[in-house]
């Protein structure tokens, strides 16, 4: 009886397999279509993760940790105030109480601590855009993105509002350095945040440094990292007061949010080596000496703060940068990556740069194959 049952099961499996193959042939299902279906399932899983209770728990944890991280950065900087020859932090110049923001001017050697934040998938959840593109077959393009921004419907992530309140109650400010377009998306983005409970008085125009922000003589800084440095080195006029600002912390969901002069539009090898740099590793999740990159005359230069710490020369040895320069200041800084954005980002573009030309739509599988080659088979 058992043998008969096994034989019947085998016949059923073979019939199902045969019918599937015939169906593929009759309907001309190609490898690319099968891969596309697999990719679609992967994207669906990304959306389900984005709207899951576990994702909310992760975000709450991350932003509570960000509060502690900000406190640690300020404490660390104050320990080394005597080593700084270009200014010190002042924590009593920003007052926020009873829905009123008050800014006092800084003296030449005073700086207000600030946090630079990305918005999309860092403060705001845009998973409905991907969900609609999957279920309704809408294209994910600039036109549909603009339509989505105009709806002002993106939900603010759990933990964000408490984090923002902590910064302002402790003498700091938030600068918005998203790559949304300053001239097209600013007002809708503000209204979206207000709809989600963000205090309107903390959305002053001077705090918005998105893509296309115009500076003196209509100068525009495309790279986020250049915007950070401009804020650090030029007085910012807020509520009629000119103040020195120092970005002590950067929050984003993509490596390009931190040192874009090195990582932006680069392949996966650059990004992997970036994360092997010991100085960069220390910046994620703890206070460490500030690192910045600049593009100068077709050269990429790594600058590091003079805080008595050693500098990693890995990127120079890999010939991915051309020079390392020590700056005669001691500023501390930290990075926080809001993980879990498996929907889109620079990480996907970096893999495509390396694999798409040769492997087409199979580029993801090829990247994974090469990753698995690093391990001994466990069959």
N, C-alpha and C positions, 0 to 999 in steps of 0.2 A: 504493500500500500504506500509506504514511504517513497519507494523507488518511482512508483507511478506519479505521485504528487510532485516529486522533484523533476520528473520528465516533463510534466505538464507546465510547470513554472518556467522551465527552460524554453519550451516552445513559445510560451506567451512573451517572454523577454525577446526572443529572436523575432517574433512577429512585430512587436512594437518597434524594435530597432529597424527592421526592414521597411515598415511603413514610414518611419521618420526619414530614412534615406530617400525613399521614393518621393515623399512630400518635398524634401529639399530640392530634389532634381526637378520635379514638376514645377515648383514655384521658383526655381532658380535662386535658391538661397545660397549666397556666396559666403566665403570666409569673412569678408568685410562686414556683411550683414550680421553674421553671428557675433563678431567682435563688437559691432555697434550695440547689439542687444546686451552683451555682457557689460559694456561700458555704461549703458543706461541703467542696468541693475545697480552698478556701483554708485552711480549718481543718486539713484533712489535711496540707497542706504545712507548716503551723505545727508540727504534731506531729513530722513527719519532720525538720524543722530542729532541733527541740528535742532529738532523740535522735541527731543526726548527729555524726560526729567533728569537723566544722568548729565546731559549737557548743562542744564540749569545748575545742578549741583557743582559741576566743574567750574562754571563761571563765578558762582558765589564764592567758592574756595579761592579762585585766582584773585578776585578783587579784594577779598579780605586780606590775602597775603600781600597784595599791592599796597595796602594801607601800611602794613608793617614795614615793607620795603622802603616806602617813601620816608618813614620815620628814621630808618637806619641810615639812609643816604644823608639826611640832614644832620644827624648826630655825628656821622663820620666826617662830614665836611667841617663841622664846627671844631672837631678835634684837631684839625690841621689848618685852622684859620691863620695861624702865625706863619705858615709856609707860603701863603698866597700873597703875591706882590701886586695883584691886580684887583683886589676887592674882597669883600666878605658878604656872607648872607645876612639879610635883615628880615626877621620873621614878624615884625610888628607894623609893616607898611600896608598890608592888605587886611581890611576889615570887612567881614560880611555878616550882617545881622539884620533881622527884621526885614528881609527881602530888599536890602540895600547894600550895594557894594561901594566901598570907599577905598580909594587908592591914594597913597601919599607919595610925593616925589622922592626919588633916591638921591643921595649925594653921589659924588663921582666914584667913591669906593664901596658903595652899597649895591647889592644885587637882590632881587626878589626871586626865590626859587620857583621853577615852573616845570610842568609836565607837558610834553608834546604827545598828543594822541592821534592815532588814526581813527576813522569812524566806522567804515564798513567792515563788519565781522570783528570789530574791536569794541565799539560802543553800540552799534546798530546791527540788527539781524535782518539780512536780506534774503533769507532762505526762500521766501515766497517767489522770488524771481526765478530761481532754479526750478522750484516745484512746478511753476506754471510752464516753464520751457519744456519740462519733461511730460507733463500730462496733457497740455494743450498744444504741444509742438510749436510753441512760440520761439522765435530765434532770440538768442541772448546777444543783443547788439546795442550800440550806443542809443539808437532811437528808442528801443523798448526800455533801456535803462533810464533814459530821461523821463519817459512816461511813468515809470515806477517811482522815481524820486518825487515827481509832481504830486503823487497821491499822498505823500507824507505819512505813510503807513508803517514804516520800519519800526519794529519793537526795540526798545532799549534793553540791553542785556541785564540780567540779574546782577546786583552788586555794584553797578556803575554809579548810581546816584549817591549811594553812601560813600563811595570812594571820592567822588567830586566834592561832596560836602566836607569831607575830612581835609582835603587839600586846602580849601578856602578858609576853613576854621583854624588852620594851622599856618597861615601866612603865605600860602602859595597861590598859583594860578594855573589854569588849564589853557593850552593853546591847541587849536584844531588844525592839524597838518595833513588832513585827508587829501587824496588825489581826486576827490570830486572837484568839479570846475567852479572856481570862485565866482565867475561872472554869470554862470547859468544856474547853479544849484544852491547858492548860499541861502536865499530866503526860504526856499522849500525845506532845506535841511534844518534851519533854525526852527521853523514852525513844527516840523516833525519832532524835534527834541522837546519843544515846549508841550506838544500834545502828550508826550510820554512822561511829563512831570519834571523836566529839566528846568531849573530856575532861569527865567528870562533875563534877569540882570547879570547872569554869568555868560551871556552870549554876545557881549559887546563886539562890534565889528573889528576892533583892533586885535582880537584874539583869534581871528580866522585867517589862516595862512595856507589855504588850499591851492591846488594847481591853478596857475594863472594869476595869483596875487600880484598886483602891480606895486612896484616900489618906486624910488625916485627915477625920474626920466623914463617912466613906463618900463623899467627893467623888470623882467620876470624870471624867477628862479624855478626851474623845472624840477630839479632833484630835491627831495625832502631834506637831505643832509645839508644842502646849501641854505635852505630856509632856516634850519636850526642855528647854523653859524651866523646868519644875518641877525637873527633875534639876539644871540649871545653878544654880538659885537656892535650893536646899534641901539640907541635909546628908542623905546617904543612909547608912543603917545596913547595913553588910555584914560578916558574920562577927563581929558584936558591936562593930564599930568604926564610928564616925561620920566620914564623909569628905565633903569638897567635891569635886565632879566637874564637869568642863567637857567638853561634847561638842564635839570638834574636827572630827569627820568624820561624814557620814551616807551610808549605802549603801542603795540601793533599786533597784527595776526600774520605778518609776512616778513621774512628777513629783509626785504627791501625797505621796510619801515625804519630801519636802524642806521645802516651805513650804505645808503643807496649809491654813493659815488663809487663804491667798490662792487656791489652785488647786482645793481640794476642792469637788465638786458644781458646778463652773463649766463653762461651754461652751468650745468650742475657741478662741474669740477671746481669752478670758482667758489660756489656756495659751500661745497663740502670743505674746501680748504679754509674758507672764512670761519667755519665753525670748528676747525682744528686749531686756529690761532688761540693761544692760551690767554692773551689779553681780552679777546672777544668772549671767550668762554666765561671768564670771571665777571663780565658785565651782566650776564643773564642771571637775574635772581639775587644779586648781592651788590653792594657798593664797591666800585673798583675805579682805578684811574681812568679818566676820560680818554677815549680813542676817537679820532675822526679821520676820514679820508677826503682828499680833494683831487680834482682833475686839473692839472696845470700843464699847458703846452703838450698835450698828448701823453702826459705822464700821470700815473696815479701815485699819490704820496700818502703815506700813513703818518699821522701826527699823534704823539702821545704826551699826556700831561706829566710834568715833573714832580711826581709824588714819591720818589725813592724806590720805585718798583722796576723790575727788569722788563725789557721789551722783547716780544717774540718776533723773530726775523723770518718765520716760516714763509710768509707771502713774498718776501724779497727773494728768498732762496728758490721759490717756485717761479720767480720772474713774473708774478702777477701784479706786483707793484715795483716801482723803480727807485723809490727812496723812502727812508724813515727819518723823521725829524722830531726832536724833543722840543716841546714848548716850555717856556720858562714860567709856567703857572702850575698850580696843583688844584685841579678840580676833580671831584668825584662824580660819578654818574652810574645809572643802572638801566637795564633793559628788561622789559616784561613782555613775553610773547603769549598772546591769548590763543592757545592751541585749540585744535579741533576743527579748523576750517578746512574740510576736505572737499570743498565744492569748487574752488577756483583759486588762482594766485600765482605768484612768481615761481613757486616750486614746480607747477605743471609746465610753465613756459620754459623753465630750465631743462627739464627732461626732454621736452620737444626739440629744443635746440640741438641736443646731442643725438637723439634717436630718430626723429620723425623723417628726415630726408631719406634715410636708408630703409627704415622699417614701416613707414606710413602709419596707418591706424593701429598697427601692432606695437607701436613704440613703448606702450606701458608694459606689455608682456616682455619685451626685450630688456627693458630696464630691470625688471624683476628677475629675469634669467641671470643677468650679470651679477645682480646682488646675491643670488643663491650660489653662484660659483665660488663665493668666499667661504662656503661651508662644506664640510665633508658630508656626503650623503648618509642619511640615517635609515635607508631601506634595508 
